[in-house]
Amino acid sequence: MQIITIDTEFIRLDALLKLAGAVETGGHAKIVVQNGEVLVNGQVCTMRGKKMRNGDQAEFEGETFEVKNL
């Protein structure tokens, strides 16, 4: 599991994937999310603008990313 630390209330799912290095571009993030390849808290999520808050987890290609606030 990779911890992604943010200093804001939330981060959008597509931005989280890009920040974590799971995808190279925002466009790639958009495609994988819309294709249903990303799980958020264990459920398929197709909303790239999904607000990820403290404690939320995203899973993509076998890697898990957890959001933590500073």
N, CA, C and O atoms as CSV, one atom per row, in Angstrom:
chain,resi,resn,atom,element,x,y,z
A,1,MET,N,N,0.838,-1.184,0.000
A,1,MET,CA,C,0.000,0.000,0.000
A,1,MET,C,C,0.879,1.242,0.000
A,1,MET,O,O,1.862,1.329,0.736
A,2,GLN,N,N,0.509,2.189,-0.829
A,2,GLN,CA,C,1.225,3.460,-0.920
A,2,GLN,C,C,0.359,4.536,-0.275
A,2,GLN,O,O,-0.821,4.668,-0.599
A,3,ILE,N,N,0.947,5.300,0.635
A,3,ILE,CA,C,0.240,6.394,1.295
A,3,ILE,C,C,0.459,7.666,0.480
A,3,ILE,O,O,1.594,8.035,0.179
A,4,ILE,N,N,-0.642,8.330,0.127
A,4,ILE,CA,C,-0.573,9.593,-0.596
A,4,ILE,C,C,-1.022,10.683,0.368
A,4,ILE,O,O,-2.185,10.732,0.768
A,5,THR,N,N,-0.094,11.553,0.735
A,5,THR,CA,C,-0.374,12.607,1.710
A,5,THR,C,C,-0.818,13.868,0.998
A,5,THR,O,O,-0.184,14.317,0.043
A,6,ILE,N,N,-1.921,14.436,1.477
A,6,ILE,CA,C,-2.423,15.677,0.896
A,6,ILE,C,C,-2.577,16.722,2.001
A,6,ILE,O,O,-2.716,16.383,3.177
A,7,ASP,N,N,-2.551,17.990,1.609
A,7,ASP,CA,C,-2.726,19.063,2.593
A,7,ASP,C,C,-4.010,19.840,2.325
A,7,ASP,O,O,-4.166,20.979,2.767
A,8,THR,N,N,-4.924,19.209,1.597
A,8,THR,CA,C,-6.223,19.794,1.304
A,8,THR,C,C,-7.299,18.847,1.835
A,8,THR,O,O,-6.989,17.754,2.308
A,9,GLU,N,N,-8.557,19.266,1.757
A,9,GLU,CA,C,-9.652,18.446,2.267
A,9,GLU,C,C,-9.821,17.167,1.457
A,9,GLU,O,O,-10.152,16.117,2.008
A,10,PHE,N,N,-9.590,17.256,0.131
A,10,PHE,CA,C,-9.762,16.102,-0.740
A,10,PHE,C,C,-8.864,16.230,-1.962
A,10,PHE,O,O,-8.292,17.289,-2.221
A,11,ILE,N,N,-8.749,15.134,-2.709
A,11,ILE,CA,C,-8.059,15.119,-3.999
A,11,ILE,C,C,-8.950,14.340,-4.952
A,11,ILE,O,O,-9.549,13.336,-4.567
A,12,ARG,N,N,-9.037,14.796,-6.183
A,12,ARG,CA,C,-9.845,14.080,-7.168
A,12,ARG,C,C,-9.165,12.751,-7.513
A,12,ARG,O,O,-7.939,12.644,-7.489
A,13,LEU,N,N,-9.964,11.762,-7.827
A,13,LEU,CA,C,-9.446,10.426,-8.133
A,13,LEU,C,C,-8.425,10.461,-9.261
A,13,LEU,O,O,-7.371,9.834,-9.151
A,14,ASP,N,N,-8.710,11.178,-10.340
A,14,ASP,CA,C,-7.756,11.208,-11.452
A,14,ASP,C,C,-6.431,11.853,-11.039
A,14,ASP,O,O,-5.363,11.412,-11.463
A,15,ALA,N,N,-6.505,12.890,-10.216
A,15,ALA,CA,C,-5.287,13.551,-9.728
A,15,ALA,C,C,-4.514,12.635,-8.781
A,15,ALA,O,O,-3.283,12.640,-8.778
A,16,LEU,N,N,-5.228,11.856,-7.986
A,16,LEU,CA,C,-4.589,10.904,-7.080
A,16,LEU,C,C,-3.777,9.878,-7.855
A,16,LEU,O,O,-2.630,9.594,-7.509
A,17,LEU,N,N,-4.370,9.326,-8.896
A,17,LEU,CA,C,-3.673,8.317,-9.706
A,17,LEU,C,C,-2.426,8.899,-10.354
A,17,LEU,O,O,-1.392,8.237,-10.437
A,18,LYS,N,N,-2.529,10.129,-10.807
A,18,LYS,CA,C,-1.379,10.783,-11.432
A,18,LYS,C,C,-0.305,11.086,-10.389
A,18,LYS,O,O,0.876,10.827,-10.624
A,19,LEU,N,N,-0.704,11.633,-9.240
A,19,LEU,CA,C,0.240,11.950,-8.164
A,19,LEU,C,C,0.967,10.701,-7.675
A,19,LEU,O,O,2.157,10.748,-7.363
A,20,ALA,N,N,0.249,9.593,-7.612
A,20,ALA,CA,C,0.832,8.344,-7.126
A,20,ALA,C,C,1.758,7.687,-8.151
A,20,ALA,O,O,2.495,6.757,-7.820
A,21,GLY,N,N,1.719,8.171,-9.392
A,21,GLY,CA,C,2.548,7.576,-10.428
A,21,GLY,C,C,1.934,6.332,-11.045
A,21,GLY,O,O,2.608,5.600,-11.769
A,22,ALA,N,N,0.661,6.088,-10.762
A,22,ALA,CA,C,-0.019,4.909,-11.314
A,22,ALA,C,C,-0.301,5.088,-12.801
A,22,ALA,O,O,-0.376,4.115,-13.552
A,23,VAL,N,N,-0.456,6.343,-13.217
A,23,VAL,CA,C,-0.651,6.681,-14.627
A,23,VAL,C,C,0.285,7.840,-14.960
A,23,VAL,O,O,0.733,8.568,-14.074
A,24,GLU,N,N,0.571,7.999,-16.247
A,24,GLU,CA,C,1.512,9.049,-16.638
A,24,GLU,C,C,0.848,10.398,-16.869
A,24,GLU,O,O,1.449,11.446,-16.631
A,25,THR,N,N,-0.412,10.364,-17.339
A,25,THR,CA,C,-1.088,11.621,-17.683
A,25,THR,C,C,-2.510,11.640,-17.134
A,25,THR,O,O,-3.069,10.607,-16.766
A,26,GLY,N,N,-3.069,12.825,-17.088
A,26,GLY,CA,C,-4.458,12.956,-16.685
A,26,GLY,C,C,-5.394,12.271,-17.670
A,26,GLY,O,O,-6.429,11.729,-17.281
A,27,GLY,N,N,-5.027,12.297,-18.945
A,27,GLY,CA,C,-5.826,11.631,-19.970
A,27,GLY,C,C,-5.873,10.127,-19.768
A,27,GLY,O,O,-6.914,9.496,-19.950
A,28,HIS,N,N,-4.723,9.555,-19.385
A,28,HIS,CA,C,-4.666,8.118,-19.109
A,28,HIS,C,C,-5.517,7.797,-17.884
A,28,HIS,O,O,-6.217,6.784,-17.860
A,29,ALA,N,N,-5.459,8.650,-16.874
A,29,ALA,CA,C,-6.275,8.455,-15.666
A,29,ALA,C,C,-7.755,8.457,-16.032
A,29,ALA,O,O,-8.517,7.614,-15.559
A,30,LYS,N,N,-8.158,9.402,-16.873
A,30,LYS,CA,C,-9.550,9.497,-17.304
A,30,LYS,C,C,-10.002,8.191,-17.958
A,30,LYS,O,O,-11.089,7.691,-17.672
A,31,ILE,N,N,-9.172,7.650,-18.827
A,31,ILE,CA,C,-9.525,6.422,-19.555
A,31,ILE,C,C,-9.666,5.238,-18.612
A,31,ILE,O,O,-10.658,4.513,-18.686
A,32,VAL,N,N,-8.690,5.022,-17.719
A,32,VAL,CA,C,-8.756,3.841,-16.851
A,32,VAL,C,C,-9.915,3.930,-15.873
A,32,VAL,O,O,-10.522,2.913,-15.538
A,33,VAL,N,N,-10.230,5.146,-15.408
A,33,VAL,CA,C,-11.368,5.312,-14.494
A,33,VAL,C,C,-12.671,5.052,-15.239
A,33,VAL,O,O,-13.520,4.302,-14.757
A,34,GLN,N,N,-12.838,5.664,-16.410
A,34,GLN,CA,C,-14.075,5.499,-17.166
A,34,GLN,C,C,-14.271,4.057,-17.647
A,34,GLN,O,O,-15.403,3.625,-17.866
A,35,ASN,N,N,-13.175,3.316,-17.812
A,35,ASN,CA,C,-13.261,1.911,-18.224
A,35,ASN,C,C,-13.556,0.979,-17.051
A,35,ASN,O,O,-13.668,-0.232,-17.242
A,36,GLY,N,N,-13.684,1.527,-15.836
A,36,GLY,CA,C,-13.995,0.703,-14.673
A,36,GLY,C,C,-12.830,-0.100,-14.145
A,36,GLY,O,O,-13.026,-1.132,-13.505
A,37,GLU,N,N,-11.609,0.365,-14.407
A,37,GLU,CA,C,-10.407,-0.358,-13.978
A,37,GLU,C,C,-9.944,0.022,-12.577
A,37,GLU,O,O,-8.985,-0.556,-12.065
A,38,VAL,N,N,-10.617,0.991,-11.950
A,38,VAL,CA,C,-10.185,1.494,-10.643
A,38,VAL,C,C,-11.259,1.185,-9.592
A,38,VAL,O,O,-12.452,1.402,-9.806
A,39,LEU,N,N,-10.795,0.676,-8.460
A,39,LEU,CA,C,-11.686,0.447,-7.327
A,39,LEU,C,C,-11.467,1.557,-6.305
A,39,LEU,O,O,-10.333,1.951,-6.033
A,40,VAL,N,N,-12.564,2.055,-5.745
A,40,VAL,CA,C,-12.486,3.025,-4.655
A,40,VAL,C,C,-13.185,2.397,-3.460
A,40,VAL,O,O,-14.375,2.085,-3.504
A,41,ASN,N,N,-12.422,2.220,-2.397
A,41,ASN,CA,C,-12.937,1.573,-1.185
A,41,ASN,C,C,-13.618,0.244,-1.516
A,41,ASN,O,O,-14.664,-0.093,-0.962
A,42,GLY,N,N,-12.989,-0.511,-2.445
A,42,GLY,CA,C,-13.450,-1.856,-2.774
A,42,GLY,C,C,-14.535,-1.944,-3.827
A,42,GLY,O,O,-14.980,-3.045,-4.152
A,43,GLN,N,N,-14.980,-0.807,-4.376
A,43,GLN,CA,C,-16.052,-0.811,-5.376
A,43,GLN,C,C,-15.569,-0.126,-6.652
A,43,GLN,O,O,-14.816,0.847,-6.599
A,44,VAL,N,N,-16.008,-0.642,-7.797
A,44,VAL,CA,C,-15.657,-0.023,-9.064
A,44,VAL,C,C,-16.181,1.410,-9.084
A,44,VAL,O,O,-17.330,1.668,-8.728
A,45,CYS,N,N,-15.323,2.336,-9.506
A,45,CYS,CA,C,-15.711,3.747,-9.581
A,45,CYS,C,C,-15.391,4.261,-10.980
A,45,CYS,O,O,-14.261,4.131,-11.449
A,46,THR,N,N,-16.381,4.841,-11.645
A,46,THR,CA,C,-16.172,5.388,-12.985
A,46,THR,C,C,-16.239,6.914,-13.005
A,46,THR,O,O,-16.337,7.521,-14.071
A,47,MET,N,N,-16.188,7.528,-11.829
A,47,MET,CA,C,-16.213,8.996,-11.724
A,47,MET,C,C,-14.794,9.509,-11.493
A,47,MET,O,O,-14.254,9.406,-10.392
A,48,ARG,N,N,-14.201,10.063,-12.547
A,48,ARG,CA,C,-12.808,10.506,-12.404
A,48,ARG,C,C,-12.677,11.684,-11.447
A,48,ARG,O,O,-11.605,11.918,-10.890
A,49,GLY,N,N,-13.781,12.436,-11.254
A,49,GLY,CA,C,-13.767,13.568,-10.337
A,49,GLY,C,C,-14.144,13.197,-8.912
A,49,GLY,O,O,-14.348,14.080,-8.078
A,50,LYS,N,N,-14.241,11.902,-8.618
A,50,LYS,CA,C,-14.595,11.427,-7.275
A,50,LYS,C,C,-13.668,12.072,-6.255
A,50,LYS,O,O,-12.447,12.051,-6.406
A,51,LYS,N,N,-14.263,12.645,-5.216
A,51,LYS,CA,C,-13.471,13.294,-4.172
A,51,LYS,C,C,-12.947,12.232,-3.214
A,51,LYS,O,O,-13.720,11.545,-2.547
A,52,MET,N,N,-11.641,12.110,-3.158
A,52,MET,CA,C,-10.979,11.155,-2.270
A,52,MET,C,C,-10.554,11.904,-1.018
A,52,MET,O,O,-9.785,12.864,-1.074
A,53,ARG,N,N,-11.073,11.443,0.111
A,53,ARG,CA,C,-10.802,12.110,1.390
A,53,ARG,C,C,-9.943,11.219,2.290
A,53,ARG,O,O,-9.654,10.070,1.957
A,54,ASN,N,N,-9.550,11.765,3.419
A,54,ASN,CA,C,-8.698,11.057,4.371
A,54,ASN,C,C,-9.229,9.645,4.643
A,54,ASN,O,O,-10.388,9.476,5.021
A,55,GLY,N,N,-8.385,8.644,4.451
A,55,GLY,CA,C,-8.753,7.256,4.717
A,55,GLY,C,C,-9.300,6.505,3.517
A,55,GLY,O,O,-9.384,5.278,3.549
A,56,ASP,N,N,-9.677,7.219,2.451
A,56,ASP,CA,C,-10.173,6.546,1.245
A,56,ASP,C,C,-9.032,5.814,0.549
A,56,ASP,O,O,-7.874,6.230,0.603
A,57,GLN,N,N,-9.392,4.708,-0.108
A,57,GLN,CA,C,-8.395,3.912,-0.823
A,57,GLN,C,C,-8.819,3.726,-2.272
A,57,GLN,O,O,-9.993,3.506,-2.571
A,58,ALA,N,N,-7.838,3.818,-3.167
A,58,ALA,CA,C,-8.042,3.533,-4.580
A,58,ALA,C,C,-7.130,2.362,-4.943
A,58,ALA,O,O,-5.994,2.282,-4.475
A,59,GLU,N,N,-7.634,1.461,-5.775
A,59,GLU,CA,C,-6.840,0.320,-6.205
A,59,GLU,C,C,-6.814,0.282,-7.729
A,59,GLU,O,O,-7.852,0.381,-8.383
A,60,PHE,N,N,-5.609,0.137,-8.282
A,60,PHE,CA,C,-5.426,0.080,-9.726
A,60,PHE,C,C,-4.250,-0.830,-10.038
A,60,PHE,O,O,-3.159,-0.657,-9.496
A,61,GLU,N,N,-4.479,-1.801,-10.917
A,61,GLU,CA,C,-3.449,-2.756,-11.346
A,61,GLU,C,C,-2.736,-3.399,-10.164
A,61,GLU,O,O,-1.512,-3.534,-10.162
A,62,GLY,N,N,-3.515,-3.792,-9.160
A,62,GLY,CA,C,-2.964,-4.515,-8.023
A,62,GLY,C,C,-2.293,-3.655,-6.967
A,62,GLY,O,O,-1.840,-4.177,-5.948
A,63,GLU,N,N,-2.218,-2.361,-7.185
A,63,GLU,CA,C,-1.622,-1.463,-6.200
A,63,GLU,C,C,-2.728,-0.697,-5.489
A,63,GLU,O,O,-3.736,-0.328,-6.092
A,64,THR,N,N,-2.521,-0.464,-4.195
A,64,THR,CA,C,-3.497,0.276,-3.401
A,64,THR,C,C,-2.874,1.588,-2.943
A,64,THR,O,O,-1.727,1.630,-2.500
A,65,PHE,N,N,-3.648,2.649,-3.059
A,65,PHE,CA,C,-3.208,3.997,-2.666
A,65,PHE,C,C,-4.194,4.531,-1.639
A,65,PHE,O,O,-5.400,4.576,-1.883
A,66,GLU,N,N,-3.667,4.933,-0.489
A,66,GLU,CA,C,-4.540,5.454,0.579
A,66,GLU,C,C,-4.260,6.922,0.804
A,66,GLU,O,O,-3.107,7.346,0.883
A,67,VAL,N,N,-5.337,7.697,0.909
A,67,VAL,CA,C,-5.221,9.149,1.117
A,67,VAL,C,C,-5.076,9.425,2.608
A,67,VAL,O,O,-5.837,8.906,3.425
A,68,LYS,N,N,-4.098,10.241,2.949
A,68,LYS,CA,C,-3.890,10.684,4.334
A,68,LYS,C,C,-3.717,12.184,4.336
A,68,LYS,O,O,-2.996,12.736,3.504
A,69,ASN,N,N,-4.378,12.849,5.274
A,69,ASN,CA,C,-4.201,14.288,5.444
A,69,ASN,C,C,-2.994,14.566,6.312
A,69,ASN,O,O,-2.650,13.772,7.187
A,70,LEU,N,N,-2.355,15.694,6.068
A,70,LEU,CA,C,-1.226,16.134,6.914
A,70,LEU,C,C,-1.716,16.495,8.294
A,70,LEU,O,O,-0.921,16.886,9.148
